[in-house]
Amino acid sequence: MTIAAPHVGEYAPSFAGYVARVAEIQDPLGELPSQRAKVVARLAKLSDEQASFRYAPDKWSIKDLVGHLSDVERVFAYRLLRIGRGDTTPLPGFEENDYARAAQSDRRQFGELLAEWSVVRAATMALASSLPEADWANVGTSNGAPISARALLYIILGHTEHHLAVLTDRYRVR
């Protein structure tokens, strides 16, 4: 199945950076497990103490970042489920910083957080694999803007790539 990159009108402008990071991917369904392996390989070597690192006092720790990846992927996958199944009910936005505070990821063991993200990604892979080809063109509304099912797939991948770059640039985790 071919799932082409979404066109600009299929997502809000705030997602353009995420889509641009992965727009050249030929097989986004195949990229989901590849990206999961890349994230786990990069982060599994960190100790709990290392994962508590913040590059500035008011910034997220690596634990917070991984908790954020889980929460955001769940939200985006839920949107993918609804829109992929043809539900046109408008979906609300969410405030990522409120979710990160509420998650209290720093109180958890890093290995648990990383394992949770891996399971969340597995659920996303199962959902994405279940959608018939025609359903990737479905369009709904999220946070007051149109969004397609295929745009959500690329946004999920691009959001993770964004945070992999943040891990490299700001946390020095390679």
C-alpha positions as CSV (number, residue, x, y, z in Angstrom):
1,M,0.0,0.0,0.0
2,T,1.3,3.4,-0.9
3,I,0.5,6.3,1.4
4,A,1.9,9.5,-0.2
5,A,2.9,12.5,1.9
6,P,0.0,14.8,2.6
7,H,-0.6,18.0,0.8
8,V,-0.4,21.3,2.7
9,G,-4.2,21.7,3.0
10,E,-4.5,18.4,4.8
11,Y,-3.1,19.6,8.1
12,A,-2.8,22.8,10.2
13,P,0.3,25.0,9.4
14,S,1.6,24.2,12.9
15,F,2.3,20.7,11.8
16,A,4.3,21.7,8.7
17,G,7.6,21.2,10.3
18,Y,6.8,17.6,11.4
19,V,5.5,16.7,8.0
20,A,8.6,18.3,6.3
21,R,10.9,16.1,8.4
22,V,9.5,12.9,6.9
23,A,7.9,14.0,3.6
24,E,10.4,12.0,1.6
25,I,9.6,8.7,3.3
26,Q,8.5,6.1,0.7
27,D,7.0,3.6,3.2
28,P,5.5,5.4,6.3
29,L,4.0,2.1,7.6
30,G,7.4,0.5,7.4
31,E,9.0,3.5,9.0
32,L,6.9,3.1,12.2
33,P,8.8,0.0,13.4
34,S,12.1,1.3,12.1
35,Q,11.7,4.5,14.0
36,R,10.7,2.6,17.1
37,A,13.9,0.5,16.9
38,K,15.9,3.7,16.4
39,V,14.4,5.4,19.5
40,V,14.8,2.4,21.7
41,A,18.4,1.8,20.6
42,R,19.3,5.4,21.3
43,L,17.6,5.7,24.7
44,A,17.9,2.2,26.2
45,K,21.5,2.8,27.1
46,L,20.6,5.7,29.5
47,S,20.5,5.2,33.2
48,D,17.7,6.5,35.3
49,E,19.9,9.3,36.5
50,Q,21.0,10.3,33.0
51,A,17.3,10.3,31.9
52,S,16.6,12.8,34.7
53,F,18.8,15.4,33.0
54,R,17.4,18.8,32.0
55,Y,19.5,21.0,29.7
56,A,18.0,24.0,31.5
57,P,16.1,24.4,34.8
58,D,12.7,25.1,33.1
59,K,13.0,22.5,30.4
60,W,11.8,18.9,30.3
61,S,14.0,16.0,31.5
62,I,14.6,13.2,29.1
63,K,12.0,11.2,31.1
64,D,9.5,14.1,30.5
65,L,10.3,14.0,26.8
66,V,9.7,10.3,26.5
67,G,6.5,10.6,28.6
68,H,5.5,13.4,26.2
69,L,6.2,11.1,23.2
70,S,3.8,8.5,24.6
71,D,1.0,11.0,25.4
72,V,1.2,12.8,22.1
73,E,1.4,9.6,20.1
74,R,-1.8,8.4,21.9
75,V,-3.6,11.6,21.1
76,F,-2.5,11.6,17.4
77,A,-3.3,7.9,17.1
78,Y,-6.8,8.5,18.6
79,R,-7.3,11.2,16.0
80,L,-6.1,8.7,13.3
81,L,-8.6,6.1,14.6
82,R,-11.5,8.5,14.5
83,I,-10.7,10.1,11.2
84,G,-9.5,6.9,9.6
85,R,-12.9,5.3,10.5
86,G,-14.7,8.1,8.8
87,D,-15.8,10.0,12.0
88,T,-16.2,13.7,11.1
89,T,-17.0,14.9,14.7
90,P,-14.6,17.8,15.4
91,L,-11.8,16.8,17.8
92,P,-10.4,19.1,20.4
93,G,-6.8,20.2,20.8
94,F,-4.7,19.7,24.0
95,E,-2.0,21.5,25.9
96,E,1.2,19.4,25.8
97,N,2.7,21.2,28.8
98,D,-0.3,20.5,31.0
99,Y,-0.1,16.8,30.0
100,A,3.6,16.7,30.8
101,R,3.1,18.2,34.2
102,A,0.3,15.9,35.0
103,A,2.2,12.8,33.9
104,Q,5.0,13.4,36.5
105,S,7.3,11.3,34.4
106,D,10.3,12.1,36.6
107,R,8.9,10.0,39.4
108,R,9.0,6.9,37.2
109,Q,11.8,4.6,36.2
110,F,13.2,5.4,32.8
111,G,13.0,1.8,31.6
112,E,9.3,1.8,32.3
113,L,8.7,5.0,30.4
114,L,10.7,3.8,27.4
115,A,8.9,0.4,27.4
116,E,5.5,2.2,27.6
117,W,6.4,4.3,24.6
118,S,7.4,1.2,22.7
119,V,4.0,-0.4,23.5
120,V,2.2,2.8,22.4
121,R,4.1,2.7,19.1
122,A,3.1,-0.9,18.7
123,A,-0.5,0.0,19.1
124,T,-0.1,2.8,16.5
125,M,1.5,0.3,14.1
126,A,-1.4,-2.1,14.6
127,L,-4.0,0.7,14.0
128,A,-2.1,2.0,10.9
129,S,-1.8,-1.4,9.4
130,S,-5.5,-2.0,9.9
131,L,-6.7,0.9,7.8
132,P,-7.8,0.1,4.2
133,E,-6.0,2.2,1.6
134,A,-9.0,4.3,0.8
135,D,-9.4,5.5,4.4
136,W,-6.0,7.3,4.4
137,A,-7.7,10.0,2.4
138,N,-10.4,10.6,5.0
139,V,-10.4,14.2,6.4
140,G,-11.7,15.3,9.7
141,T,-11.3,18.4,12.0
142,S,-8.9,18.6,14.9
143,N,-8.3,21.7,17.0
144,G,-10.4,23.7,14.5
145,A,-8.4,22.7,11.4
146,P,-8.8,20.1,8.8
147,I,-6.6,17.1,9.1
148,S,-6.4,13.9,7.0
149,A,-5.7,10.4,8.2
150,R,-2.5,10.2,6.1
151,A,-1.4,13.6,7.5
152,L,-1.7,12.1,11.0
153,L,0.6,9.2,10.1
154,Y,3.2,11.6,8.8
155,I,2.8,13.9,11.9
156,I,3.3,11.0,14.2
157,L,6.5,10.1,12.5
158,G,7.7,13.8,12.2
159,H,6.9,14.5,15.8
160,T,9.2,11.7,16.9
161,E,11.9,12.8,14.5
162,H,11.6,16.3,15.9
163,H,12.3,15.0,19.4
164,L,15.1,12.8,18.2
165,A,16.7,16.0,16.9
166,V,16.1,17.7,20.3
167,L,17.7,14.7,22.0
168,T,20.8,15.1,19.8
169,D,21.0,18.9,19.9
170,R,20.0,19.8,23.4
171,Y,20.6,16.7,25.5
172,R,23.6,15.4,23.6
173,V,22.0,11.9,23.3
174,R,23.1,10.2,20.1
